[in-house]
Amino acid sequence: MDTFKKQEILKPYFENAFGCAAFPSVAKGGLFFVGGAYGKGSLYKLPSEEIVGSVELKQASAGWVLGGEVYQEIIFFETEADFKNFTAGNFEFAADAKVVALTAAASAKGSTMGNQGIQVGKSPDETKVSGADKGAAPVYTKGMKVFTVSVGGLMYQATISGQKFDVKMN
């Protein structure tokens, strides 16, 4: 979660969201037309950052994909009802295009959990997340907002994917 807390643009989300799911490391890979990803994370109640559960992310993708990468992901939940809806284990779809080479990355993503604008950076600390305006009130889609940052790898993709979240509350 530290990578995201360094992003000034995300400060309103950390201050106003009911909670979040943070994945410090998601491993993703694929060959030709099939890919997948897996990662473990924690559920937090904000702004106290109290850990209230754990979550596993599983993803399957179809489309043109070659290589592998590691990325970080955070999902903010606007209200307690949105948080409870997520913990019920919803399945979400996304379409994205991405190029990752070592620690440099460029990506754009659209999903049923909210679109993420174009992101470009040489390393996770240098990558500025987009999809939010500095100083603006947080904007959510269906009570959620997702941000990702590539950590490293070598991957090219243009895919449609689905993510499944398995939640265990403390």
FENHU-V813171 format. One record per residue. N is the residue number from 1. RES is the residue in three letters. SS is DSSP state (hx for helix, st for strand, lp for the rest). PHI is phi in whole degrees, -180 to 180 (* if undefined). D_FIRST is the distance of its C-alpha to the first C-alpha in whole Angstrom. Layout:
BEGIN
n,res,ss,phi,d_first
N,RES,SS,PHI,D_FIRST
N,RES,SS,PHI,D_FIRST
END
This chain:
BEGIN
n,res,ss,phi,d_first
1,MET,lp,*,0
2,ASP,hx,-60,4
3,THR,hx,-58,6
4,PHE,hx,-76,5
5,LYS,hx,-67,6
6,LYS,lp,-75,9
7,GLN,lp,-85,10
8,GLU,hx,-56,13
9,ILE,hx,-65,14
10,LEU,hx,-93,11
11,LYS,hx,-53,12
12,PRO,hx,-61,15
13,TYR,hx,-69,13
14,PHE,hx,-63,10
15,GLU,hx,-83,14
16,ASN,hx,-113,16
17,ALA,lp,-72,14
18,PHE,lp,-68,16
19,GLY,st,-166,12
20,CYS,st,-155,10
21,ALA,st,-116,9
22,ALA,st,-120,6
23,PHE,st,-115,7
24,PRO,st,-71,6
25,SER,st,-157,10
26,VAL,st,-118,13
27,ALA,st,-94,16
28,LYS,st,-134,19
29,GLY,st,-155,22
30,GLY,st,-171,26
31,LEU,st,-141,29
32,PHE,st,63,32
33,PHE,st,-115,31
34,VAL,st,-134,29
35,GLY,st,-148,25
36,GLY,st,-160,22
37,ALA,st,-149,19
38,TYR,st,-152,17
39,GLY,st,-162,14
40,LYS,st,-115,13
41,GLY,st,-147,10
42,SER,st,-125,9
43,LEU,st,-100,11
44,TYR,st,-121,10
45,LYS,st,-96,13
46,LEU,lp,-108,12
47,PRO,lp,-86,13
48,SER,lp,-71,13
49,GLU,lp,62,10
50,GLU,st,-71,13
51,ILE,st,-78,12
52,VAL,st,-115,15
53,GLY,st,177,15
54,SER,st,-126,14
55,VAL,st,-147,14
56,GLU,st,-110,15
57,LEU,st,-107,16
58,LYS,st,-127,19
59,GLN,st,-135,20
60,ALA,st,-121,24
61,SER,st,-137,25
62,ALA,st,-134,28
63,GLY,st,136,30
64,TRP,st,-83,30
65,VAL,st,-148,27
66,LEU,st,-152,28
67,GLY,st,114,25
68,GLY,st,-151,22
69,GLU,st,-155,18
70,VAL,st,-122,15
71,TYR,st,-139,12
72,GLN,st,-112,8
73,GLU,st,-139,9
74,ILE,st,-134,7
75,ILE,st,-122,11
76,PHE,st,-95,12
77,PHE,st,-117,15
78,GLU,lp,-65,17
79,THR,lp,-131,19
80,GLU,hx,-63,20
81,ALA,hx,-63,22
82,ASP,hx,-65,20
83,PHE,hx,-62,17
84,LYS,hx,-66,21
85,ASN,hx,-62,22
86,PHE,hx,-65,19
87,THR,hx,-68,19
88,ALA,lp,-75,23
89,GLY,lp,90,21
90,ASN,lp,-74,22
91,PHE,st,-107,23
92,GLU,st,-124,22
93,PHE,st,-110,23
94,ALA,st,-147,22
95,ALA,st,-126,24
96,ASP,st,-149,22
97,ALA,st,-128,24
98,LYS,st,-152,22
99,VAL,st,-131,23
100,VAL,st,-128,21
101,ALA,st,-134,23
102,LEU,st,58,21
103,THR,lp,-107,18
104,ALA,st,-88,20
105,ALA,st,-152,19
106,ALA,st,-139,20
107,SER,st,-153,20
108,ALA,st,-147,21
109,LYS,st,-148,20
110,GLY,st,-126,22
111,SER,st,-152,21
112,THR,lp,-73,22
113,MET,lp,-101,19
114,GLY,lp,115,19
115,ASN,lp,-78,20
116,GLN,st,-117,18
117,GLY,st,-69,20
118,ILE,st,-67,20
119,GLN,st,-127,18
120,VAL,st,-140,19
121,GLY,st,-169,18
122,LYS,lp,-86,19
123,SER,lp,-154,16
124,PRO,lp,-57,12
125,ASP,lp,-71,12
126,GLU,lp,-92,15
127,THR,lp,-75,14
128,LYS,lp,-96,14
129,VAL,lp,-69,13
130,SER,lp,-129,16
131,GLY,lp,103,18
132,ALA,lp,-147,17
133,ASP,lp,-102,20
134,LYS,lp,-60,19
135,GLY,lp,82,20
136,ALA,lp,-86,21
137,ALA,lp,-66,21
138,PRO,lp,-58,18
139,VAL,lp,-118,20
140,TYR,lp,-120,19
141,THR,st,-118,21
142,LYS,lp,53,22
143,GLY,lp,78,20
144,MET,st,-133,17
145,LYS,st,-144,15
146,VAL,st,-114,13
147,PHE,st,-133,11
148,THR,st,-132,11
149,VAL,st,-139,11
150,SER,st,-73,13
151,VAL,st,-95,13
152,GLY,st,172,17
153,GLY,st,137,20
154,LEU,st,-141,23
155,MET,st,-150,23
156,TYR,st,-128,25
157,GLN,st,-157,25
158,ALA,st,-143,27
159,THR,st,-135,26
160,ILE,st,-118,26
161,SER,st,-141,24
162,GLY,st,-130,23
163,GLN,st,-112,20
164,LYS,st,-120,20
165,PHE,st,-117,18
166,ASP,st,-104,19
167,VAL,st,-110,18
168,LYS,st,-128,19
169,MET,st,-85,19
170,ASN,lp,-68,19
END
